[in-house]
């Protein structure tokens, strides 16, 4: 190969690498400064109205008492429902008894016939600290937390939606 072709290939690779780096940095910035009240929440969509989803969540909690927060552990920070009539989010809390952790979720309308359930935080009752869902940029670091939620709580809700 002559020098001119090598230079063109080198330039093309440098431009490609620059685009990849800039693209990665833009993705990281978008992730870091996400919009909304809960920018890093894991969102699950349902093709049912929000009030139906809320009713199903409470039915699942009644049928699976182990995911309900015991009365002696309920604190003011675990208030379920909306803060006021202007609040878009309906907050619901669950419990992991073996880990002594409380899971914070919220529902939200998504049109007339759709709604979302957001997995937002986990509160560790031992350390009195919040663990943010999707805290890490790399998805595989968040996966164990998400898998556990999907197995323990989301699966019970999805069963009732079907």
C-alpha positions, 0 to 999 in steps of 0.5 A: 500500500502506498503512503497516501492510502495509509494516510486516508485509512488512518484519518478515517479511523481517527474520525471514527474513534473521535465520533465514538468517544464524543458519542459515549461522552454525550450518552454519559452526560445524558445519563448524568443529567436525566430529566424528571423527578426520578431520572434513574428509576427503572420504568416498567410499562403496563397497558392498563389505567393507573388506578387499575395498576394501583389496585393490582399492586395492593392485591398483590401485597395482600396475597403476599404478606411478606412484601408488606412493611410490618406495622412496627417498621412503618415510618413517615418516609414510607407514606403511600399515595400522592403527596397532594392533588397535583402530584403525578406519582402514586408512591407504594412501598414494599419490603424485603424481610431477609435484607431488612430493606424497603423498596420505593416504587411509584406509578404514573399515568401514561395516557388514558389506557397505559401506566408505568411502575417505577422502581426508584430506591431501596431504603436499608433499615440497618444503615438508614440510607437510600440506595438509588436504582440504576446508580451506575452507568454500566448496566451490568452493575445494576442488574442484580438489584433489578433482577431481584426486584423483578423476581420478588415484586414485579412478577407478582404484579405482572401475574395479576395484570395478565 
